[in-house]
Amino acid sequence: MYRRIRDMREDKDLNQTKVAQYLGMSQTGYSKYETGENDIPTAVLIKLADFYDVSVDYLLDRTDNPKTNT
C-alpha cells in the first residue's frame, strides 16, 4: 500500500533506521508502515512529505506529481 515511501527512501539511499530516527520511532515501527501492516498516521505522513519534499497525495499514490499543488 505504501510502496512510494519505500521507493523514496531507497532513492535517497537511506535505511529504515535513519528515517525512523527522523520520525522519532523504532525501525520496526517504521517498517510496518512500509509493508502496510500498520496505517500511517496523518502527522507522520505530513512529516514524511516534508522530509522528502513531496506532497502527501504523492506518498499515498494518488498522483504522479510529487510536488504539492499551490
N, C-alpha and C positions, 0 to 999 in steps of 0.2 A: 504494500500500500504506500509506503513512504520511500519508494525507490530513489527519488530525487535527493533526499537528504544523504543517502549513502553515496550517490554519484557525486554530489557537490563535495562531500568530504574527501572522497578519493581523488577528485580532480585537483584539490588543493594539497594533495599528498599529506593529509592529516590522518592520524589514527583515532579510533573511538575514544581513547583515554584523553587526548588533547581537547576534543570537542566537549566531552563530559566535564572536564575541568572548567572550561569556559562557562558551561551551564551550571556549574556548582553541584554536580551529581556524580554518581558512580558510573563507571564504564558499563557495568552490567545493565543498569537502568537505561542508559542511552542506547545500548544495543537492542533492547526490547522495543525502542521506538523505530529503529531501522528495520527490524523484522516485522513490525506491525503487531507484535504481541501485546504492546500497550499503546493506547492512543496518546498522541502528543497534546499536552495542554496548550491552550491558546497562548499563554505567556511564553512558553518555550518555543512555539512556532515563531512568534514575533522576534524573540531573541536570535533564533537561527536565521531568520530572514535578514535581520540587521547584520549578523556576523558574516553572512555570505553576500550581502548587498544585493538581495533579490527580493521579489515580492512573496508574500505568504501564498498567494494563488499559484505561483510557480512551484514552490515547495510541495504544494498539495496536488500538483499535476493538473491544475485547472486551466492553465495557459502555458504556451511555449515561449512566451515573452518573459524573460527573467526580471525585467525592470518593473517597478511599480508604475501604475497609471496615474499621471498627475494632470 
